Amino acid sequence: METLNKFAKAKVIREFLNEMKLNVEDYPFLNETAQKKYINYALKEDDWMRLEERFYDDKKALEFLVEFLFKRKRNEAFSIVMRHDLLSKLQRDDMKEEFETMKSFKSRTIPNQIFKYDDFWPIEELLLYEKEYTYINLEGFGIQRKHVIFVDSVKSQDFAFSENELLNSKMVNSGFFFYLC
């Protein structure tokens, strides 16, 4: 397990756990390693704004993102920390001290452009044949906040209701895309 933890790619770790029919929850260090490796890889392929959006509700993943950004893009890392109130949760003392100093000097945060364009929640829509960073928001389609259900748990009644509605609806040329680590 320790060798797998040190040298394997995130995908290999996940595949190993699945093949052995092992529960990820029983091996948190492997799950954490896989998540770190995935974020490090994703930073090479995608920009920090998209990754912040992808991990918006996952504080631990955001901490890993901040840790990787801290080396090269401190202002971006600081911005994520301030936006998600992560300062007290950071594990590394050097980062915590640096960000506390930046906060005391009222350092400027860099806004995430993805969040700027959506009225409800951070969501990005890539439109076919449109230039990069073209956004739409729900309000543009006449959808109001009261018509949107935010589901934060698969065990909630909102999830059961939404699942039933979606499975029994007719969708034309639609689909869902989930980001998985």
N, C-alpha and C positions, 0 to 999 in steps of 0.2 A: 504494500500500500504506500509506503514512504517513497519508493522509487517512482511509482505512478504519480504521486503528488508532486515530485520535483521535476520530472522530465516530460511527462505526457502533455499533449495539447488538450485543450478544453474538450474538444469533440471525442478524443480517445477516452478521457475520463468518463464522460457521459455514457459512451458506448459500453465501456467496461462494466459500469454499474448496472446498466440495462441488461447486458448479456448474463451477468451473474445473478440477475433478479434481486439486486440489493437496493434497499431504500436509500435514496440520497440523504434523507434526514438523519440516518444513522452514521453518516460520514461527513459531518459538516466541514471538516478541513479539506476534503476533496472537492466539495461543492464550492467552497470559498476559493480554492485554487483554480478551479475551472472558470469561475466567474471572473477572477482577476486576469487570467490568461485571455479570456474572451474579450474583455474590455481593452486590454493592451493591444490585441490584434485589431479590434474594431476601430481604435484610434488611428491606426495606420490607413484604414479604408474609408473612414467617415469623419466628419468634423464633430467637435465637442458639443455643438448646439443640438445636433440630432441625437447624440448619445445621452445628453441631459434629458431630452424629451423621452427617449426610450426608457430610461430608468427613473422617471419622474417620481414614482411611488416606492422605489426601492432604495432606501437610505443607505444600505450597506454597499450597493453597487455604485451609488453616487460618491461614497467615500473612496472607493477604489478609483473611480474616474478622477476625483480630485487629487489623489495620490499620484497618478500618472501625469496629470496636467501640471502639478506642482513643479516638476523638473524643468518644463519648457515654457509653460504658459501660466505664470502665477496669477495674473489678473483674472484670467478666465476661471482658474481654480477658486480664487477668492470670491468671485461672483457667484459661483455655484454654492459655495459654503454659505454665503449670506442669504441667497434666495431660498435655500432649503433648511436654514437654521441648523447647520451641521457642526458649528464650532465646538460645542461641548461634547460632541460624539467622536471627534477625531482621535485616533489612537496615537499618532506620531506627535511627540512634543514639539519638534522643530517646526512642523506645519502649524500647529496650534499657536505657538508663539508668534510666528510670522503673520498669521492672519489676525491675531489679536492686535498686533502692532498696526497692521494695515487698517483695521477697524478703528483704532484710536485716532489715527490720522485722517479718518474719513476718506479713505481711498475710494476712487470711483469704481463702481461695478459695471461690468459690460452686460448690456441687456441681451437676452437670448431672443433673436429675431423671430423664431418659431412661435414663442409665447405671445409676442407682440400682436400677431395677426389673428388670434383666435379669441373669441369672447367667452367660451365656456371652459376650455381645458386645452392643454398643449396638444395640438393635433396638426399634422402636416399632411397635405394632400399634394402629391405630385401629379400634375396634369400632363397628359400626353402631348408632346410637341411644344410644351411651354418651357421657357427658360428656367434654370435652377432657381430655387427660392420663390417660386410662384405659389401663393397660398390662397386658399378659400376658407371661409368660415361658415358655420351653420346659419348664422343670421342672414347671410346672403341668399339663403334658400327659404327664408321665412320661418325658420325653425327657432322657437324661443326657448329659453332656459327651462321653463316649466314643462316643456315637452321632451326633455332629455332625462334619461335615467342613468345615474352614475352607479355602476356596479363595482363594489370594492371587495366582494367575496363570492366565491362560487357556491357558498352555503347559504347565501342570503335569499330572502323572498324576491328581491328585485332581480336576482339572477334567474331564478326559476320562472318568474313572469316573463323576462326578456327572452329566455331560451324558448319558451312556449310560443311567444309571439313571432320570433324569428323563424322557428322551425315550421310554423303554420302559415307563413306569409309567402307570397309569390315575389321573388326577386328576379329582375331581369339584368343580366350582365353585371352582377355584383359579386362581391366577395369580401372576405375579412382577412386581414393580415395581422398576425401577432408576432411580436418580437420575443424570441425565446433564447435563453442563455444555455 
